[in-house]
Each structure stands twice: as structure tokens, then as C-alpha cells.
Amino acid sequence: TELKIREGIQLIIETWSAFEIGLSMGVLDRKNVNDIIDTIMDQVYILLKKKKDKFDIEEFLMEYIEDQLGVQAEDGSVPDVAQAFCDVYEKVTAGDDTIIDR
């Protein structure tokens, strides 16, 4: 179950517009991308396991991408991304191990 949740989280991160923009603009260092994905994945998974809600995840994402990565998510995507993380967690823990398409 944990592996499927992590796969879902990783898929969402990799298709997240703010993440892609940061990469294309050179704000995010390609060498560190896996570390960044792992950090976000670990923190989001911990928040979800602690039954934190979408707003706690949004807060973490905003702080992390702005403070640690220097990327602004000005496209309004953070709430959608946080909700997608919650959806993956709920689906997988309910027994649906098909990773949701985004």
C-alpha cells in the first residue's frame, strides 16, 4: 500500500506545472530532482498518515517550494496538487491500487 501511495505522489509531483516550470527555467537543479521528489514524497506521506488534511499539505508545499526551491506556484496549482495527493491516499487505502490519472 505504501509503495502505491508513493508512486501516486511521485507521478503527481512529476506532472505538476510549478515543478516543470522550475526545471525548465533552471531554478531547480536536475541533479537534485530526485532528492526534491523524495523529500516532498516523504513529507506528504507522513502528513497523510497523520490524517492531516489538504490544507496542511498545501501549507507544506507552499513553504517548501518557495523557501527551499525558490519557485513561486503562481498558477494556483497548489490546492489541486494537495487534493490529488489526498485522493491518491484515500483511493489506495480503500483498496483501489490503480494510480489515478491526472
C-alpha positions in Angstrom: 0.0 0.0 0.0 2.7 2.5 1.0 4.6 1.8 -2.3 1.4 2.5 -4.4 0.8 5.7 -2.5 4.4 6.9 -3.0 4.1 6.0 -6.7 1.0 8.1 -7.0 2.6 11.0 -5.1 5.6 10.9 -7.4 3.5 10.8 -10.5 1.7 14.0 -9.4 4.9 15.8 -8.5 6.4 15.0 -11.9 3.4 16.4 -13.7 3.0 19.4 -11.5 3.2 22.6 -13.6 5.2 24.6 -10.9 7.7 21.7 -10.8 8.0 21.6 -14.6 8.4 25.3 -14.8 11.1 25.3 -12.2 13.0 22.7 -14.1 12.6 24.4 -17.5 13.8 27.8 -16.1 16.8 26.2 -14.5 15.6 27.2 -11.0 15.6 23.5 -10.0 18.9 21.7 -10.5 18.3 18.5 -12.5 20.8 16.6 -10.3 18.8 17.3 -7.2 15.4 16.5 -8.7 15.3 13.0 -7.3 16.2 14.4 -3.8 13.5 17.0 -4.1 10.9 14.4 -5.2 11.9 12.1 -2.3 11.6 15.0 0.2 8.2 16.0 -1.0 7.1 12.4 -1.2 8.3 11.6 2.3 6.8 14.7 3.9 3.4 14.4 2.1 3.2 10.7 3.0 3.9 11.5 6.7 1.2 14.2 6.7 -1.3 11.9 5.1 -0.5 9.1 7.6 -1.1 11.6 10.4 -4.5 12.2 8.9 -3.6 15.8 8.1 -5.9 17.5 5.6 -5.5 19.1 2.3 -4.8 22.5 3.9 -1.8 21.1 5.9 -0.4 19.7 2.7 -0.9 22.9 0.8 0.9 24.8 3.6 3.9 22.4 3.4 4.0 22.6 -0.4 3.9 26.4 -0.5 6.6 26.7 2.2 8.8 24.0 0.7 8.7 25.2 -2.9 9.1 28.9 -2.1 11.7 28.6 0.7 13.7 25.6 -0.3 13.4 25.7 -4.1 12.8 29.4 -4.7 9.8 28.6 -7.1 6.6 30.5 -6.9 3.5 28.5 -7.6 1.6 31.4 -9.1 -0.6 29.3 -11.3 -2.8 28.4 -8.4 -1.9 24.7 -8.7 -1.0 24.0 -5.1 -4.6 23.3 -3.9 -5.2 20.9 -6.8 -1.9 19.1 -6.2 -2.7 18.8 -2.5 -6.1 17.4 -3.3 -4.6 15.0 -5.8 -2.3 13.7 -3.0 -5.2 13.2 -0.7 -7.2 11.4 -3.4 -4.4 9.0 -4.1 -4.1 8.3 -0.4 -7.8 7.7 0.0 -8.1 5.5 -3.1 -5.1 3.3 -2.3 -6.0 2.9 1.4 -9.6 2.0 0.3 -8.1 -0.8 -1.8 -8.0 0.8 -5.2 -4.4 0.3 -6.3 -4.8 1.8 -9.7 -2.8 5.0 -9.8 -5.1 7.9 -10.7 -4.5 9.7 -13.9 -4.1 13.4 -13.7 
